[in-house]
Amino acid sequence: MRIGSSIALIAIGAILAFAVADIVSFIDLRLVGYILMGVGLLGLIVSLFLNAPRSQRRVTESRSLHDPGTGETVTRNETREGL
């Protein structure tokens, strides 16, 4: 569940819980609204937790090249952060 769908469930649940009169006699719309708001809130919390920035990673890459003209070996080290 994404953040947008979680907010939509919270909004629909709030409408059912607070703004709609009991039109249907065999379903408690207020309870359905509270359930939808709870599911939306849980989905929002899970979505925010999964999209939170993770720990920064550091990648180090080494390349060694042999120069055929001089016979010299050149090593290049490159470090990148934030991948």
N, CA, C and O atoms as a Maestro MAE file, in Angstrom:
{
 s_m_m2io_version
 :::
 2.0.0
}

f_m_ct {
 s_m_title
 :::
 protein
 m_atom[332] {
  # First column is atom index #
  i_m_mmod_type
  r_m_x_coord
  r_m_y_coord
  r_m_z_coord
  i_m_residue_number
  s_m_chain_name
  s_m_pdb_residue_name
  s_m_pdb_atom_name
  i_m_atomic_number
  :::
  1 25 0.845 -1.159 0.000 1 A "MET " " N  " 7
  2 3 0.000 0.000 0.000 1 A "MET " " CA " 6
  3 2 0.896 1.230 0.000 1 A "MET " " C  " 6
  4 15 1.836 1.332 0.789 1 A "MET " " O  " 8
  5 25 0.598 2.139 -0.875 2 A "ARG " " N  " 7
  6 3 1.377 3.358 -0.991 2 A "ARG " " CA " 6
  7 2 0.803 4.448 -0.094 2 A "ARG " " C  " 6
  8 15 -0.253 4.279 0.516 2 A "ARG " " O  " 8
  9 25 1.514 5.562 -0.024 3 A "ILE " " N  " 7
  10 3 1.111 6.656 0.849 3 A "ILE " " CA " 6
  11 2 -0.220 7.255 0.382 3 A "ILE " " C  " 6
  12 15 -1.081 7.567 1.205 3 A "ILE " " O  " 8
  13 25 -0.388 7.415 -0.917 4 A "GLY " " N  " 7
  14 3 -1.617 7.998 -1.447 4 A "GLY " " CA " 6
  15 2 -2.841 7.149 -1.171 4 A "GLY " " C  " 6
  16 15 -3.891 7.675 -0.801 4 A "GLY " " O  " 8
  17 25 -2.721 5.846 -1.347 5 A "SER " " N  " 7
  18 3 -3.866 4.974 -1.076 5 A "SER " " CA " 6
  19 2 -4.164 4.911 0.422 5 A "SER " " C  " 6
  20 15 -5.320 4.751 0.813 5 A "SER " " O  " 8
  21 25 -3.148 5.034 1.253 6 A "SER " " N  " 7
  22 3 -3.379 5.066 2.698 6 A "SER " " CA " 6
  23 2 -4.150 6.317 3.101 6 A "SER " " C  " 6
  24 15 -5.074 6.253 3.912 6 A "SER " " O  " 8
  25 25 -3.767 7.445 2.533 7 A "ILE " " N  " 7
  26 3 -4.474 8.692 2.835 7 A "ILE " " CA " 6
  27 2 -5.902 8.636 2.310 7 A "ILE " " C  " 6
  28 15 -6.816 9.156 2.950 7 A "ILE " " O  " 8
  29 25 -6.106 8.011 1.149 8 A "ALA " " N  " 7
  30 3 -7.454 7.866 0.600 8 A "ALA " " CA " 6
  31 2 -8.319 7.006 1.520 8 A "ALA " " C  " 6
  32 15 -9.485 7.328 1.749 8 A "ALA " " O  " 8
  33 25 -7.757 5.913 2.050 9 A "LEU " " N  " 7
  34 3 -8.522 5.072 2.976 9 A "LEU " " CA " 6
  35 2 -8.875 5.832 4.252 9 A "LEU " " C  " 6
  36 15 -9.979 5.685 4.776 9 A "LEU " " O  " 8
  37 25 -7.956 6.633 4.749 10 A "ILE " " N  " 7
  38 3 -8.235 7.428 5.945 10 A "ILE " " CA " 6
  39 2 -9.360 8.423 5.662 10 A "ILE " " C  " 6
  40 15 -10.252 8.606 6.490 10 A "ILE " " O  " 8
  41 25 -9.316 9.065 4.490 11 A "ALA " " N  " 7
  42 3 -10.350 10.043 4.146 11 A "ALA " " CA " 6
  43 2 -11.708 9.381 3.959 11 A "ALA " " C  " 6
  44 15 -12.714 9.897 4.446 11 A "ALA " " O  " 8
  45 25 -11.756 8.264 3.274 12 A "ILE " " N  " 7
  46 3 -13.027 7.556 3.075 12 A "ILE " " CA " 6
  47 2 -13.568 7.059 4.409 12 A "ILE " " C  " 6
  48 15 -14.770 7.132 4.665 12 A "ILE " " O  " 8
  49 25 -12.686 6.560 5.248 13 A "GLY " " N  " 7
  50 3 -13.109 6.107 6.569 13 A "GLY " " CA " 6
  51 2 -13.655 7.238 7.419 13 A "GLY " " C  " 6
  52 15 -14.642 7.062 8.134 13 A "GLY " " O  " 8
  53 25 -13.015 8.406 7.346 14 A "ALA " " N  " 7
  54 3 -13.496 9.561 8.110 14 A "ALA " " CA " 6
  55 2 -14.856 10.020 7.601 14 A "ALA " " C  " 6
  56 15 -15.716 10.405 8.394 14 A "ALA " " O  " 8
  57 25 -15.056 9.983 6.304 15 A "ILE " " N  " 7
  58 3 -16.361 10.352 5.747 15 A "ILE " " CA " 6
  59 2 -17.429 9.383 6.229 15 A "ILE " " C  " 6
  60 15 -18.512 9.797 6.641 15 A "ILE " " O  " 8
  61 25 -17.124 8.101 6.176 16 A "LEU " " N  " 7
  62 3 -18.114 7.112 6.630 16 A "LEU " " CA " 6
  63 2 -18.369 7.207 8.134 16 A "LEU " " C  " 6
  64 15 -19.502 7.028 8.581 16 A "LEU " " O  " 8
  65 25 -17.337 7.483 8.906 17 A "ALA " " N  " 7
  66 3 -17.493 7.496 10.359 17 A "ALA " " CA " 6
  67 2 -18.177 8.755 10.870 17 A "ALA " " C  " 6
  68 15 -18.939 8.696 11.835 17 A "ALA " " O  " 8
  69 25 -17.913 9.891 10.235 18 A "PHE " " N  " 7
  70 3 -18.379 11.147 10.813 18 A "PHE " " CA " 6
  71 2 -19.447 11.875 10.007 18 A "PHE " " C  " 6
  72 15 -20.179 12.690 10.569 18 A "PHE " " O  " 8
  73 25 -19.558 11.606 8.701 19 A "ALA " " N  " 7
  74 3 -20.426 12.445 7.875 19 A "ALA " " CA " 6
  75 2 -21.627 11.719 7.272 19 A "ALA " " C  " 6
  76 15 -22.556 12.374 6.797 19 A "ALA " " O  " 8
  77 25 -21.634 10.419 7.278 20 A "VAL " " N  " 7
  78 3 -22.712 9.685 6.623 20 A "VAL " " CA " 6
  79 2 -23.668 9.153 7.679 20 A "VAL " " C  " 6
  80 15 -23.263 8.553 8.674 20 A "VAL " " O  " 8
  81 25 -24.937 9.391 7.432 21 A "ALA " " N  " 7
  82 3 -25.960 8.833 8.326 21 A "ALA " " CA " 6
  83 2 -26.137 7.352 8.010 21 A "ALA " " C  " 6
  84 15 -25.791 6.892 6.922 21 A "ALA " " O  " 8
  85 25 -26.666 6.631 8.950 22 A "ASP " " N  " 7
  86 3 -26.869 5.184 8.753 22 A "ASP " " CA " 6
  87 2 -27.973 4.945 7.735 22 A "ASP " " C  " 6
  88 15 -29.154 4.887 8.078 22 A "ASP " " O  " 8
  89 25 -27.567 4.807 6.471 23 A "ILE " " N  " 7
  90 3 -28.514 4.551 5.393 23 A "ILE " " CA " 6
  91 2 -28.852 3.068 5.347 23 A "ILE " " C  " 6
  92 15 -30.004 2.688 5.142 23 A "ILE " " O  " 8
  93 25 -27.844 2.244 5.539 24 A "VAL " " N  " 7
  94 3 -28.019 0.797 5.487 24 A "VAL " " CA " 6
  95 2 -28.219 0.298 6.914 24 A "VAL " " C  " 6
  96 15 -27.436 0.619 7.808 24 A "VAL " " O  " 8
  97 25 -29.270 -0.485 7.120 25 A "SER " " N  " 7
  98 3 -29.588 -0.896 8.482 25 A "SER " " CA " 6
  99 2 -28.756 -2.087 8.970 25 A "SER " " C  " 6
  100 15 -28.530 -2.219 10.173 25 A "SER " " O  " 8
  101 25 -28.302 -2.942 8.075 26 A "PHE " " N  " 7
  102 3 -27.603 -4.149 8.511 26 A "PHE " " CA " 6
  103 2 -26.080 -3.976 8.561 26 A "PHE " " C  " 6
  104 15 -25.376 -4.918 8.924 26 A "PHE " " O  " 8
  105 25 -25.558 -2.801 8.208 27 A "ILE " " N  " 7
  106 3 -24.120 -2.518 8.286 27 A "ILE " " CA " 6
  107 2 -23.932 -1.248 9.108 27 A "ILE " " C  " 6
  108 15 -24.574 -0.230 8.847 27 A "ILE " " O  " 8
  109 25 -23.062 -1.311 10.087 28 A "ASP " " N  " 7
  110 3 -22.753 -0.132 10.881 28 A "ASP " " CA " 6
  111 2 -21.669 0.664 10.155 28 A "ASP " " C  " 6
  112 15 -20.488 0.321 10.217 28 A "ASP " " O  " 8
  113 25 -22.080 1.723 9.470 29 A "LEU " " N  " 7
  114 3 -21.142 2.506 8.666 29 A "LEU " " CA " 6
  115 2 -20.102 3.219 9.526 29 A "LEU " " C  " 6
  116 15 -18.984 3.457 9.069 29 A "LEU " " O  " 8
  117 25 -20.443 3.552 10.727 30 A "ARG " " N  " 7
  118 3 -19.482 4.202 11.628 30 A "ARG " " CA " 6
  119 2 -18.339 3.231 11.944 30 A "ARG " " C  " 6
  120 15 -17.173 3.626 11.943 30 A "ARG " " O  " 8
  121 25 -18.670 1.964 12.214 31 A "LEU " " N  " 7
  122 3 -17.639 0.963 12.489 31 A "LEU " " CA " 6
  123 2 -16.788 0.699 11.253 31 A "LEU " " C  " 6
  124 15 -15.569 0.556 11.356 31 A "LEU " " O  " 8
  125 25 -17.423 0.635 10.087 32 A "VAL " " N  " 7
  126 3 -16.677 0.440 8.839 32 A "VAL " " CA " 6
  127 2 -15.727 1.618 8.623 32 A "VAL " " C  " 6
  128 15 -14.593 1.429 8.183 32 A "VAL " " O  " 8
  129 25 -16.184 2.825 8.931 33 A "GLY " " N  " 7
  130 3 -15.317 4.001 8.797 33 A "GLY " " CA " 6
  131 2 -14.120 3.944 9.713 33 A "GLY " " C  " 6
  132 15 -13.003 4.266 9.306 33 A "GLY " " O  " 8
  133 25 -14.345 3.534 10.958 34 A "TYR " " N  " 7
  134 3 -13.226 3.403 11.893 34 A "TYR " " CA " 6
  135 2 -12.248 2.327 11.449 34 A "TYR " " C  " 6
  136 15 -11.036 2.491 11.588 34 A "TYR " " O  " 8
  137 25 -12.763 1.241 10.920 35 A "ILE " " N  " 7
  138 3 -11.887 0.165 10.427 35 A "ILE " " CA " 6
  139 2 -11.051 0.665 9.252 35 A "ILE " " C  " 6
  140 15 -9.850 0.405 9.192 35 A "ILE " " O  " 8
  141 25 -11.683 1.385 8.311 36 A "LEU " " N  " 7
  142 3 -10.935 1.915 7.168 36 A "LEU " " CA " 6
  143 2 -9.879 2.928 7.604 36 A "LEU " " C  " 6
  144 15 -8.775 2.949 7.060 36 A "LEU " " O  " 8
  145 25 -10.211 3.760 8.575 37 A "MET " " N  " 7
  146 3 -9.209 4.711 9.077 37 A "MET " " CA " 6
  147 2 -8.047 3.987 9.747 37 A "MET " " C  " 6
  148 15 -6.896 4.395 9.594 37 A "MET " " O  " 8
  149 25 -8.333 2.923 10.485 38 A "GLY " " N  " 7
  150 3 -7.266 2.152 11.129 38 A "GLY " " CA " 6
  151 2 -6.367 1.471 10.118 38 A "GLY " " C  " 6
  152 15 -5.144 1.486 10.256 38 A "GLY " " O  " 8
  153 25 -6.974 0.870 9.095 39 A "VAL " " N  " 7
  154 3 -6.174 0.210 8.055 39 A "VAL " " CA " 6
  155 2 -5.350 1.242 7.285 39 A "VAL " " C  " 6
  156 15 -4.190 0.996 6.956 39 A "VAL " " O  " 8
  157 25 -5.954 2.397 6.999 40 A "GLY " " N  " 7
  158 3 -5.212 3.453 6.307 40 A "GLY " " CA " 6
  159 2 -4.060 3.976 7.137 40 A "GLY " " C  " 6
  160 15 -2.977 4.225 6.607 40 A "GLY " " O  " 8
  161 25 -4.275 4.146 8.430 41 A "LEU " " N  " 7
  162 3 -3.208 4.617 9.305 41 A "LEU " " CA " 6
  163 2 -2.085 3.594 9.405 41 A "LEU " " C  " 6
  164 15 -0.908 3.955 9.377 41 A "LEU " " O  " 8
  165 25 -2.442 2.331 9.521 42 A "LEU " " N  " 7
  166 3 -1.426 1.274 9.557 42 A "LEU " " CA " 6
  167 2 -0.640 1.233 8.246 42 A "LEU " " C  " 6
  168 15 0.584 1.105 8.258 42 A "LEU " " O  " 8
  169 25 -1.343 1.343 7.115 43 A "GLY " " N  " 7
  170 3 -0.662 1.369 5.819 43 A "GLY " " CA " 6
  171 2 0.238 2.572 5.666 43 A "GLY " " C  " 6
  172 15 1.310 2.471 5.070 43 A "GLY " " O  " 8
  173 25 -0.185 3.725 6.200 44 A "LEU " " N  " 7
  174 3 0.636 4.927 6.134 44 A "LEU " " CA " 6
  175 2 1.910 4.769 6.953 44 A "LEU " " C  " 6
  176 15 2.987 5.168 6.512 44 A "LEU " " O  " 8
  177 25 1.793 4.193 8.132 45 A "ILE " " N  " 7
  178 3 2.968 3.977 8.979 45 A "ILE " " CA " 6
  179 2 3.944 3.008 8.312 45 A "ILE " " C  " 6
  180 15 5.152 3.244 8.306 45 A "ILE " " O  " 8
  181 25 3.422 1.927 7.755 46 A "VAL " " N  " 7
  182 3 4.284 0.945 7.078 46 A "VAL " " CA " 6
  183 2 4.941 1.572 5.855 46 A "VAL " " C  " 6
  184 15 6.128 1.351 5.614 46 A "VAL " " O  " 8
  185 25 4.185 2.353 5.077 47 A "SER " " N  " 7
  186 3 4.755 3.004 3.891 47 A "SER " " CA " 6
  187 2 5.860 3.975 4.261 47 A "SER " " C  " 6
  188 15 6.903 4.012 3.608 47 A "SER " " O  " 8
  189 25 5.639 4.761 5.304 48 A "LEU " " N  " 7
  190 3 6.676 5.709 5.726 48 A "LEU " " CA " 6
  191 2 7.902 4.993 6.261 48 A "LEU " " C  " 6
  192 15 9.027 5.449 6.058 48 A "LEU " " O  " 8
  193 25 7.694 3.882 6.939 49 A "PHE " " N  " 7
  194 3 8.827 3.115 7.460 49 A "PHE " " CA " 6
  195 2 9.640 2.498 6.325 49 A "PHE " " C  " 6
  196 15 10.870 2.502 6.369 49 A "PHE " " O  " 8
  197 25 8.958 1.968 5.307 50 A "LEU " " N  " 7
  198 3 9.670 1.330 4.199 50 A "LEU " " CA " 6
  199 2 10.349 2.350 3.294 50 A "LEU " " C  " 6
  200 15 11.345 2.023 2.648 50 A "LEU " " O  " 8
  201 25 9.838 3.577 3.231 51 A "ASN " " N  " 7
  202 3 10.439 4.597 2.382 51 A "ASN " " CA " 6
  203 2 11.441 5.475 3.119 51 A "ASN " " C  " 6
  204 15 11.985 6.413 2.536 51 A "ASN " " O  " 8
  205 25 11.688 5.188 4.375 52 A "ALA " " N  " 7
  206 3 12.635 5.988 5.152 52 A "ALA " " CA " 6
  207 2 14.044 5.798 4.595 52 A "ALA " " C  " 6
  208 15 14.382 4.723 4.101 52 A "ALA " " O  " 8
  209 25 14.856 6.840 4.677 53 A "PRO " " N  " 7
  210 3 16.228 6.707 4.177 53 A "PRO " " CA " 6
  211 2 17.003 5.670 4.986 53 A "PRO " " C  " 6
  212 15 16.971 5.651 6.216 53 A "PRO " " O  " 8
  213 25 17.670 4.848 4.278 54 A "ARG " " N  " 7
  214 3 18.460 3.806 4.922 54 A "ARG " " CA " 6
  215 2 19.862 4.333 5.213 54 A "ARG " " C  " 6
  216 15 20.226 5.439 4.814 54 A "ARG " " O  " 8
  217 25 20.624 3.526 5.906 55 A "SER " " N  " 7
  218 3 21.987 3.943 6.235 55 A "SER " " CA " 6
  219 2 22.794 4.144 4.954 55 A "SER " " C  " 6
  220 15 22.595 3.452 3.955 55 A "SER " " O  " 8
  221 25 23.690 5.091 5.012 56 A "GLN " " N  " 7
  222 3 24.489 5.423 3.844 56 A "GLN " " CA " 6
  223 2 25.490 4.303 3.574 56 A "GLN " " C  " 6
  224 15 26.075 3.732 4.495 56 A "GLN " " O  " 8
  225 25 25.667 4.013 2.321 57 A "ARG " " N  " 7
  226 3 26.607 2.964 1.923 57 A "ARG " " CA " 6
  227 2 27.818 3.597 1.254 57 A "ARG " " C  " 6
  228 15 27.712 4.628 0.589 57 A "ARG " " O  " 8
  229 25 28.931 2.983 1.435 58 A "ARG " " N  " 7
  230 3 30.164 3.433 0.818 58 A "ARG " " CA " 6
  231 2 30.664 2.328 -0.100 58 A "ARG " " C  " 6
  232 15 30.794 1.175 0.309 58 A "ARG " " O  " 8
  233 25 30.941 2.695 -1.342 59 A "VAL " " N  " 7
  234 3 31.428 1.742 -2.335 59 A "VAL " " CA " 6
  235 2 32.826 2.163 -2.741 59 A "VAL " " C  " 6
  236 15 33.051 3.303 -3.147 59 A "VAL " " O  " 8
  237 25 33.755 1.239 -2.630 60 A "THR " " N  " 7
  238 3 35.126 1.499 -3.038 60 A "THR " " CA " 6
  239 2 35.455 0.595 -4.215 60 A "THR " " C  " 6
  240 15 35.237 -0.616 -4.171 60 A "THR " " O  " 8
  241 25 35.981 1.206 -5.263 61 A "GLU " " N  " 7
  242 3 36.304 0.467 -6.475 61 A "GLU " " CA " 6
  243 2 37.766 0.713 -6.832 61 A "GLU " " C  " 6
  244 15 38.224 1.855 -6.852 61 A "GLU " " O  " 8
  245 25 38.486 -0.354 -7.111 62 A "SER " " N  " 7
  246 3 39.901 -0.245 -7.486 62 A "SER " " CA " 6
  247 2 40.078 -0.797 -8.893 62 A "SER " " C  " 6
  248 15 39.531 -1.844 -9.241 62 A "SER " " O  " 8
  249 25 40.852 -0.071 -9.693 63 A "ARG " " N  " 7
  250 3 41.168 -0.522 -11.049 63 A "ARG " " CA " 6
  251 2 42.678 -0.449 -11.238 63 A "ARG " " C  " 6
  252 15 43.320 0.552 -10.922 63 A "ARG " " O  " 8
  253 25 43.211 -1.526 -11.754 64 A "SER " " N  " 7
  254 3 44.650 -1.563 -12.047 64 A "SER " " CA " 6
  255 2 44.841 -1.724 -13.549 64 A "SER " " C  " 6
  256 15 44.270 -2.627 -14.160 64 A "SER " " O  " 8
  257 25 45.631 -0.860 -14.134 65 A "LEU " " N  " 7
  258 3 45.922 -0.920 -15.565 65 A "LEU " " CA " 6
  259 2 47.427 -1.023 -15.760 65 A "LEU " " C  " 6
  260 15 48.213 -0.422 -15.027 65 A "LEU " " O  " 8
  261 25 47.801 -1.790 -16.754 66 A "HIS " " N  " 7
  262 3 49.217 -1.974 -17.087 66 A "HIS " " CA " 6
  263 2 49.495 -1.188 -18.365 66 A "HIS " " C  " 6
  264 15 48.887 -1.438 -19.406 66 A "HIS " " O  " 8
  265 25 50.420 -0.237 -18.271 67 A "ASP " " N  " 7
  266 3 50.796 0.578 -19.426 67 A "ASP " " CA " 6
  267 2 51.815 -0.211 -20.243 67 A "ASP " " C  " 6
  268 15 52.920 -0.470 -19.766 67 A "ASP " " O  " 8
  269 25 51.454 -0.600 -21.482 68 A "PRO " " N  " 7
  270 3 52.396 -1.423 -22.275 68 A "PRO " " CA " 6
  271 2 53.628 -0.646 -22.730 68 A "PRO " " C  " 6
  272 15 54.671 -1.250 -22.983 68 A "PRO " " O  " 8
  273 25 53.534 0.659 -22.836 69 A "GLY " " N  " 7
  274 3 54.681 1.458 -23.309 69 A "GLY " " CA " 6
  275 2 55.772 1.569 -22.267 69 A "GLY " " C  " 6
  276 15 56.952 1.434 -22.591 69 A "GLY " " O  " 8
  277 25 55.403 1.810 -21.032 70 A "THR " " N  " 7
  278 3 56.407 2.012 -19.989 70 A "THR " " CA " 6
  279 2 56.553 0.800 -19.081 70 A "THR " " C  " 6
  280 15 57.532 0.693 -18.343 70 A "THR " " O  " 8
  281 25 55.591 -0.109 -19.127 71 A "GLY " " N  " 7
  282 3 55.629 -1.271 -18.247 71 A "GLY " " CA " 6
  283 2 55.174 -0.946 -16.836 71 A "GLY " " C  " 6
  284 15 55.366 -1.747 -15.921 71 A "GLY " " O  " 8
  285 25 54.584 0.196 -16.656 72 A "GLU " " N  " 7
  286 3 54.179 0.671 -15.346 72 A "GLU " " CA " 6
  287 2 52.729 0.241 -15.067 72 A "GLU " " C  " 6
  288 15 51.895 0.217 -15.972 72 A "GLU " " O  " 8
  289 25 52.448 -0.091 -13.816 73 A "THR " " N  " 7
  290 3 51.094 -0.434 -13.398 73 A "THR " " CA " 6
  291 2 50.490 0.753 -12.662 73 A "THR " " C  " 6
  292 15 51.068 1.271 -11.706 73 A "THR " " O  " 8
  293 25 49.322 1.173 -13.123 74 A "VAL " " N  " 7
  294 3 48.643 2.316 -12.531 74 A "VAL " " CA " 6
  295 2 47.384 1.809 -11.839 74 A "VAL " " C  " 6
  296 15 46.567 1.124 -12.454 74 A "VAL " " O  " 8
  297 25 47.227 2.143 -10.560 75 A "THR " " N  " 7
  298 3 46.058 1.740 -9.784 75 A "THR " " CA " 6
  299 2 45.234 2.975 -9.443 75 A "THR " " C  " 6
  300 15 45.751 3.981 -8.956 75 A "THR " " O  " 8
  301 25 43.941 2.868 -9.714 76 A "ARG " " N  " 7
  302 3 43.028 3.984 -9.430 76 A "ARG " " CA " 6
  303 2 42.005 3.514 -8.417 76 A "ARG " " C  " 6
  304 15 41.319 2.515 -8.635 76 A "ARG " " O  " 8
  305 25 41.900 4.235 -7.305 77 A "ASN " " N  " 7
  306 3 40.914 3.934 -6.268 77 A "ASN " " CA " 6
  307 2 39.832 5.008 -6.294 77 A "ASN " " C  " 6
  308 15 40.134 6.201 -6.331 77 A "ASN " " O  " 8
  309 25 38.582 4.585 -6.274 78 A "GLU " " N  " 7
  310 3 37.459 5.521 -6.300 78 A "GLU " " CA " 6
  311 2 36.467 5.113 -5.206 78 A "GLU " " C  " 6
  312 15 36.076 3.949 -5.115 78 A "GLU " " O  " 8
  313 25 36.067 6.075 -4.385 79 A "THR " " N  " 7
  314 3 35.119 5.830 -3.313 79 A "THR " " CA " 6
  315 2 33.891 6.710 -3.530 79 A "THR " " C  " 6
  316 15 34.002 7.922 -3.718 79 A "THR " " O  " 8
  317 25 32.726 6.081 -3.500 80 A "ARG " " N  " 7
  318 3 31.472 6.814 -3.658 80 A "ARG " " CA " 6
  319 2 30.610 6.557 -2.436 80 A "ARG " " C  " 6
  320 15 30.616 5.462 -1.873 80 A "ARG " " O  " 8
  321 25 29.870 7.578 -2.033 81 A "GLU " " N  " 7
  322 3 28.976 7.442 -0.892 81 A "GLU " " CA " 6
  323 2 27.549 7.780 -1.306 81 A "GLU " " C  " 6
  324 15 27.315 8.503 -2.274 81 A "GLU " " O  " 8
  325 25 26.612 7.242 -0.554 82 A "GLY " " N  " 7
  326 3 25.217 7.594 -0.765 82 A "GLY " " CA " 6
  327 2 24.535 6.807 -1.850 82 A "GLY " " C  " 6
  328 15 23.575 7.314 -2.431 82 A "GLY " " O  " 8
  329 25 24.956 5.623 -2.159 83 A "LEU " " N  " 7
  330 3 24.273 4.804 -3.166 83 A "LEU " " CA " 6
  331 2 23.190 3.982 -2.552 83 A "LEU " " C  " 6
  332 15 22.511 3.232 -3.253 83 A "LEU " " O  " 8
  :::
 }
 m_bond[331] {
  # First column is bond index #
  i_m_from
  i_m_to
  i_m_order
  :::
  1 1 2 1
  2 2 3 1
  3 3 4 2
  4 3 5 1
  5 5 6 1
  6 6 7 1
  7 7 8 2
  8 7 9 1
  9 9 10 1
  10 10 11 1
  11 11 12 2
  12 11 13 1
  13 13 14 1
  14 14 15 1
  15 15 16 2
  16 15 17 1
  17 17 18 1
  18 18 19 1
  19 19 20 2
  20 19 21 1
  21 21 22 1
  22 22 23 1
  23 23 24 2
  24 23 25 1
  25 25 26 1
  26 26 27 1
  27 27 28 2
  28 27 29 1
  29 29 30 1
  30 30 31 1
  31 31 32 2
  32 31 33 1
  33 33 34 1
  34 34 35 1
  35 35 36 2
  36 35 37 1
  37 37 38 1
  38 38 39 1
  39 39 40 2
  40 39 41 1
  41 41 42 1
  42 42 43 1
  43 43 44 2
  44 43 45 1
  45 45 46 1
  46 46 47 1
  47 47 48 2
  48 47 49 1
  49 49 50 1
  50 50 51 1
  51 51 52 2
  52 51 53 1
  53 53 54 1
  54 54 55 1
  55 55 56 2
  56 55 57 1
  57 57 58 1
  58 58 59 1
  59 59 60 2
  60 59 61 1
  61 61 62 1
  62 62 63 1
  63 63 64 2
  64 63 65 1
  65 65 66 1
  66 66 67 1
  67 67 68 2
  68 67 69 1
  69 69 70 1
  70 70 71 1
  71 71 72 2
  72 71 73 1
  73 73 74 1
  74 74 75 1
  75 75 76 2
  76 75 77 1
  77 77 78 1
  78 78 79 1
  79 79 80 2
  80 79 81 1
  81 81 82 1
  82 82 83 1
  83 83 84 2
  84 83 85 1
  85 85 86 1
  86 86 87 1
  87 87 88 2
  88 87 89 1
  89 89 90 1
  90 90 91 1
  91 91 92 2
  92 91 93 1
  93 93 94 1
  94 94 95 1
  95 95 96 2
  96 95 97 1
  97 97 98 1
  98 98 99 1
  99 99 100 2
  100 99 101 1
  101 101 102 1
  102 102 103 1
  103 103 104 2
  104 103 105 1
  105 105 106 1
  106 106 107 1
  107 107 108 2
  108 107 109 1
  109 109 110 1
  110 110 111 1
  111 111 112 2
  112 111 113 1
  113 113 114 1
  114 114 115 1
  115 115 116 2
  116 115 117 1
  117 117 118 1
  118 118 119 1
  119 119 120 2
  120 119 121 1
  121 121 122 1
  122 122 123 1
  123 123 124 2
  124 123 125 1
  125 125 126 1
  126 126 127 1
  127 127 128 2
  128 127 129 1
  129 129 130 1
  130 130 131 1
  131 131 132 2
  132 131 133 1
  133 133 134 1
  134 134 135 1
  135 135 136 2
  136 135 137 1
  137 137 138 1
  138 138 139 1
  139 139 140 2
  140 139 141 1
  141 141 142 1
  142 142 143 1
  143 143 144 2
  144 143 145 1
  145 145 146 1
  146 146 147 1
  147 147 148 2
  148 147 149 1
  149 149 150 1
  150 150 151 1
  151 151 152 2
  152 151 153 1
  153 153 154 1
  154 154 155 1
  155 155 156 2
  156 155 157 1
  157 157 158 1
  158 158 159 1
  159 159 160 2
  160 159 161 1
  161 161 162 1
  162 162 163 1
  163 163 164 2
  164 163 165 1
  165 165 166 1
  166 166 167 1
  167 167 168 2
  168 167 169 1
  169 169 170 1
  170 170 171 1
  171 171 172 2
  172 171 173 1
  173 173 174 1
  174 174 175 1
  175 175 176 2
  176 175 177 1
  177 177 178 1
  178 178 179 1
  179 179 180 2
  180 179 181 1
  181 181 182 1
  182 182 183 1
  183 183 184 2
  184 183 185 1
  185 185 186 1
  186 186 187 1
  187 187 188 2
  188 187 189 1
  189 189 190 1
  190 190 191 1
  191 191 192 2
  192 191 193 1
  193 193 194 1
  194 194 195 1
  195 195 196 2
  196 195 197 1
  197 197 198 1
  198 198 199 1
  199 199 200 2
  200 199 201 1
  201 201 202 1
  202 202 203 1
  203 203 204 2
  204 203 205 1
  205 205 206 1
  206 206 207 1
  207 207 208 2
  208 207 209 1
  209 209 210 1
  210 210 211 1
  211 211 212 2
  212 211 213 1
  213 213 214 1
  214 214 215 1
  215 215 216 2
  216 215 217 1
  217 217 218 1
  218 218 219 1
  219 219 220 2
  220 219 221 1
  221 221 222 1
  222 222 223 1
  223 223 224 2
  224 223 225 1
  225 225 226 1
  226 226 227 1
  227 227 228 2
  228 227 229 1
  229 229 230 1
  230 230 231 1
  231 231 232 2
  232 231 233 1
  233 233 234 1
  234 234 235 1
  235 235 236 2
  236 235 237 1
  237 237 238 1
  238 238 239 1
  239 239 240 2
  240 239 241 1
  241 241 242 1
  242 242 243 1
  243 243 244 2
  244 243 245 1
  245 245 246 1
  246 246 247 1
  247 247 248 2
  248 247 249 1
  249 249 250 1
  250 250 251 1
  251 251 252 2
  252 251 253 1
  253 253 254 1
  254 254 255 1
  255 255 256 2
  256 255 257 1
  257 257 258 1
  258 258 259 1
  259 259 260 2
  260 259 261 1
  261 261 262 1
  262 262 263 1
  263 263 264 2
  264 263 265 1
  265 265 266 1
  266 266 267 1
  267 267 268 2
  268 267 269 1
  269 269 270 1
  270 270 271 1
  271 271 272 2
  272 271 273 1
  273 273 274 1
  274 274 275 1
  275 275 276 2
  276 275 277 1
  277 277 278 1
  278 278 279 1
  279 279 280 2
  280 279 281 1
  281 281 282 1
  282 282 283 1
  283 283 284 2
  284 283 285 1
  285 285 286 1
  286 286 287 1
  287 287 288 2
  288 287 289 1
  289 289 290 1
  290 290 291 1
  291 291 292 2
  292 291 293 1
  293 293 294 1
  294 294 295 1
  295 295 296 2
  296 295 297 1
  297 297 298 1
  298 298 299 1
  299 299 300 2
  300 299 301 1
  301 301 302 1
  302 302 303 1
  303 303 304 2
  304 303 305 1
  305 305 306 1
  306 306 307 1
  307 307 308 2
  308 307 309 1
  309 309 310 1
  310 310 311 1
  311 311 312 2
  312 311 313 1
  313 313 314 1
  314 314 315 1
  315 315 316 2
  316 315 317 1
  317 317 318 1
  318 318 319 1
  319 319 320 2
  320 319 321 1
  321 321 322 1
  322 322 323 1
  323 323 324 2
  324 323 325 1
  325 325 326 1
  326 326 327 1
  327 327 328 2
  328 327 329 1
  329 329 330 1
  330 330 331 1
  331 331 332 2
  :::
 }
}
